[in-house]
Amino acid sequence: MAGGHSRPDHYSQRARREGYQARSVYKLQEMQQKLGLIRADSRVLDLGAAPGSWSRYVLEILDQRGRLVAADLSPLELAPDPRLAVLELDILSQGFVTIVSRHGPFDVVLSDAAPATTGDRTVDTARSATLVESILHGLPHYLAPGGDLAVKIFQGGQEQFLLRGLRSAFQNARAFKPRACRKGSFETYLIGIGYGGEEALS
Ligand SMILES: C[S@@+](CC[C@H](N)C(=O)[O-])C[C@H]1O[C@@H](n2cnc3c(N)ncnc32)[C@H](O)[C@@H]1O
């Protein structure tokens, strides 16, 4: 995660108290409160989902009509749920789009995926952008027309270019930095509302 850290802050303590696997949940909560991305009957794809706090929060919003597919390189710490399918997958692997699209289409695509940071900001931002590009290329295969996207990206690299791509593929697109991002962190989220069904990058 961006912006080196060690001591538990307010959000980490709150996550522990409220039984969430990670403090990241408050970033999604803030985006949800501002943008209302997820509805009770949404079909949601959560990428980079481990250890599972976003997925747990999504399941709290969904009723029995909703569906969640959570994908990560690592296993999730989440109780089995009939609405949930977990895929242990590399977003950058060749078969990723094919496998994920078999579970789609989705109304909402979320990604909190982040590369393991090296401390070299140029390397880290480039790796983060590669993840985002890969997700954007897959959208026509798994995001339903009219659907929404929230995807994490490290700032200082490709984010303006990628945001322009989102502006052409979605009715509305913007960057959004939740208050719960760590102080000094260089992550932000690219948001797309109302997908038009086209390639976001061409
Ligand atoms: C910040 S954590 C996500 C936290 C999660 N949203 C939560 O609330 O518990 C970032 C995740 O991205 C995953 N990740 C990084 N690169 C990935 C890749 N190429 N494919 C799949 N997952 C990846 C990591 O394994 C890590 O679990």
The ligand as an SDF file (V2000), in Angstrom:
LIG
                    3D

 27 29  0  0  0  0  0  0  0  0999 V2000
   -4.8480   -2.7180   -0.7640 C   0  0  0  0  0  0  0  0  0  0  0  0
   -5.0340   -4.4410   -0.9630 S   0  0  0  0  0  0  0  0  0  0  0  0
   -6.7810   -4.5770   -1.1450 C   0  0  0  0  0  0  0  0  0  0  0  0
   -7.5460   -4.4430    0.1230 C   0  0  0  0  0  0  0  0  0  0  0  0
   -9.0090   -4.8540   -0.0220 C   0  0  0  0  0  0  0  0  0  0  0  0
   -9.7460   -3.8720   -0.8310 N   0  0  0  0  0  0  0  0  0  0  0  0
   -9.7130   -4.9790    1.3050 C   0  0  0  0  0  0  0  0  0  0  0  0
  -10.5120   -4.0850    1.6040 O   0  0  0  0  0  0  0  0  0  0  0  0
   -9.4650   -5.9440    2.0340 O   0  0  0  0  0  0  0  0  0  0  0  0
   -4.4380   -4.6730   -2.5880 C   0  0  0  0  0  0  0  0  0  0  0  0
   -4.6180   -6.0790   -3.1330 C   0  0  0  0  0  0  0  0  0  0  0  0
   -4.2790   -6.0830   -4.5290 O   0  0  0  0  0  0  0  0  0  0  0  0
   -3.8600   -7.3920   -4.8380 C   0  0  0  0  0  0  0  0  0  0  0  0
   -3.1720   -7.4300   -6.1370 N   0  0  0  0  0  0  0  0  0  0  0  0
   -2.0540   -6.7690   -6.5110 C   0  0  0  0  0  0  0  0  0  0  0  0
   -1.6960   -7.1120   -7.7690 N   0  0  0  0  0  0  0  0  0  0  0  0
   -2.6410   -7.9990   -8.2030 C   0  0  0  0  0  0  0  0  0  0  0  0
   -2.8120   -8.7210   -9.4290 C   0  0  0  0  0  0  0  0  0  0  0  0
   -1.9360   -8.5950  -10.4480 N   0  0  0  0  0  0  0  0  0  0  0  0
   -3.8690   -9.5500   -9.5410 N   0  0  0  0  0  0  0  0  0  0  0  0
   -4.7360   -9.7040   -8.5050 C   0  0  0  0  0  0  0  0  0  0  0  0
   -4.6210   -9.0430   -7.3250 N   0  0  0  0  0  0  0  0  0  0  0  0
   -3.5830   -8.2110   -7.1710 C   0  0  0  0  0  0  0  0  0  0  0  0
   -2.9460   -7.7490   -3.6810 C   0  0  0  0  0  0  0  0  0  0  0  0
   -2.7800   -9.1560   -3.5910 O   0  0  0  0  0  0  0  0  0  0  0  0
   -3.7030   -7.1270   -2.4860 C   0  0  0  0  0  0  0  0  0  0  0  0
   -4.4820   -8.1000   -1.8380 O   0  0  0  0  0  0  0  0  0  0  0  0
  1  2  1  0
  2  3  1  0
  2 10  1  0
  3  4  1  0
  4  5  1  0
  5  6  1  0
  5  7  1  0
  7  8  2  0
  7  9  1  0
 10 11  1  0
 11 12  1  0
 11 26  1  0
 12 13  1  0
 13 14  1  0
 13 24  1  0
 14 15  1  0
 14 23  1  0
 15 16  2  0
 16 17  1  0
 17 18  1  0
 17 23  2  0
 18 19  1  0
 18 20  2  0
 20 21  1  0
 21 22  2  0
 22 23  1  0
 24 25  1  0
 24 26  1  0
 26 27  1  0
M  CHG  2   2   1   9  -1
M  END
$$$$
